[in-house]
Amino acid sequence: MTGIDIGIEAEDREKIAEGLKRLLADSYTLYLQTHNFHWNVSGPQFRELHLMFEEHYTELAVAVDDIAERIRTLDFAAPGTYKEFSKLSSIEEVEGVPSSEEMVDLLTKGHEQVVRTSRQVLKLAQSADDESTAALVSDRMRIHEKTSWMLRATRK
């Protein structure tokens, strides 16, 4: 088997992969949190939030796969354990079952954190002319910005 030669220097690939690992950890933590809230939400907005959270965690399930596969494409191992994710993630896990309003606020903050992490990775990808990673991360940013807006709108 030959080494990887996709036009991105090894040092740049490694930096980008490390950034993508943080994005994967944030995304997976947000996925798990969203799924947890889907199961445990209650209150006057139950049906609306239950269905919304399901849409969000379903979308995130596809996203984590895409991010992990991009890391592999760059020829690095993708993290895949809770232990690794907890070390890499900027999103804190929640204990107990918060109120539905707190769930919305926590998920809003989580989506905004994923946007901030994406911005960091986007800069790395752009500086290395890695258009594939830039496109993936840019798409992720757009989705999380829109999702955080929709979540904020439920609280007004």
C-alpha positions in Angstrom: 0.0 0.0 0.0 1.3 3.5 -0.8 1.1 6.6 1.3 -1.6 9.2 0.9 -1.0 11.9 -1.7 -4.1 14.1 -2.0 -2.3 17.4 -2.4 -2.4 18.4 1.3 0.8 18.3 3.3 1.0 15.7 6.1 1.3 18.4 8.8 -1.8 20.2 7.5 -3.7 17.0 7.3 -2.9 16.2 10.9 -3.9 19.7 12.1 -7.2 19.4 10.2 -7.8 15.9 11.5 -7.3 17.1 15.1 -9.8 19.9 14.5 -12.2 17.5 13.0 -11.8 15.2 16.0 -12.9 18.1 18.2 -15.9 18.7 15.9 -16.8 15.0 15.9 -16.7 15.0 19.7 -18.8 18.1 20.0 -21.3 16.7 17.4 -21.5 13.3 19.1 -22.0 14.9 22.5 -24.7 17.1 21.1 -26.3 14.1 19.4 -26.4 12.1 22.7 -27.7 15.1 24.6 -30.4 15.7 22.0 -31.5 12.0 22.0 -31.6 12.1 25.8 -33.8 15.2 25.8 -36.1 13.6 23.1 -36.7 10.7 25.5 -37.2 12.7 28.6 -38.9 16.0 27.5 -42.3 16.7 29.1 -44.6 19.7 29.5 -46.9 21.8 27.4 -44.6 21.7 24.4 -44.0 18.0 24.6 -45.1 16.9 21.2 -43.4 19.8 19.4 -40.1 19.4 21.2 -40.2 15.6 21.1 -40.5 15.7 17.3 -38.0 18.6 16.9 -35.4 16.8 18.9 -35.9 13.6 16.9 -35.3 15.6 13.7 -32.1 17.1 15.2 -30.6 13.8 16.5 -31.4 12.1 13.3 -29.5 14.8 11.3 -26.6 14.6 13.8 -26.3 10.8 13.4 -25.6 11.3 9.7 -23.2 14.2 10.5 -21.0 12.3 12.9 -20.6 9.6 10.3 -19.6 12.2 7.6 -17.1 13.9 10.0 -15.5 10.6 11.1 -15.2 9.5 7.4 -13.5 12.7 6.6 -11.0 12.1 9.4 -10.3 8.6 7.9 -10.0 10.1 4.4 -7.2 12.3 5.7 -5.6 9.1 6.9 -6.1 9.4 10.7 -8.1 7.3 13.2 -11.4 8.8 14.2 -12.2 8.8 17.9 -15.0 6.5 18.8 -15.4 6.1 22.6 -17.2 8.2 25.2 -13.8 8.5 27.0 -12.2 10.1 23.9 -15.2 12.3 23.2 -15.3 13.6 26.7 -11.7 14.6 26.5 -12.2 16.4 23.1 -15.7 17.9 23.4 -16.3 21.5 24.4 -19.9 20.6 25.3 -20.5 19.5 28.8 -22.8 16.6 29.6 -25.9 17.3 31.6 -26.9 15.4 34.7 -30.5 14.7 35.6 -33.5 15.8 33.5 -33.7 19.6 33.0 -37.0 21.3 32.3 -38.1 21.6 28.7 -37.1 25.2 28.7 -33.6 24.4 30.0 -33.3 21.6 27.4 -34.0 24.1 24.6 -31.4 26.6 26.1 -28.8 23.8 26.6 -29.3 22.6 23.0 -29.1 26.1 21.7 -25.8 26.6 23.4 -24.6 23.2 22.1 -25.4 24.1 18.5 -23.7 27.5 18.9 -20.6 25.7 20.3 -20.5 23.4 17.3 -20.6 26.5 15.1 -17.6 28.0 17.0 -15.7 24.7 16.7 -16.5 24.5 13.0 -15.2 28.0 12.5 -11.8 26.9 13.9 -11.7 23.9 11.7 -12.8 25.9 8.6 -9.8 28.2 9.1 -7.4 25.3 9.2 -9.0 23.7 6.1 -8.9 27.0 4.1 -5.3 27.7 4.9 -4.4 24.2 3.6 -6.6 24.5 0.5 -8.6 21.5 1.7 -11.8 22.3 -0.1 -13.4 19.0 0.8 -13.1 19.6 4.6 -14.0 23.3 4.1 -17.3 22.3 2.3 -18.2 19.7 4.9 -17.5 22.1 7.8 -19.3 25.0 6.1 -22.4 22.9 5.6 -22.2 21.9 9.3 -22.0 25.5 10.3 -25.0 26.5 8.2 -27.1 23.6 9.7 -26.1 24.4 13.3 -26.7 28.1 12.9 -30.2 27.5 11.6 -31.0 24.9 14.3 -29.9 27.3 17.0 -32.1 30.0 15.5 -35.0 27.6 15.5 -34.4 26.6 19.1 -34.1 30.3 20.2 -37.4 31.0 18.4 -39.3 28.5 20.6 -38.2 30.5 23.7 -39.7 33.9 22.6 
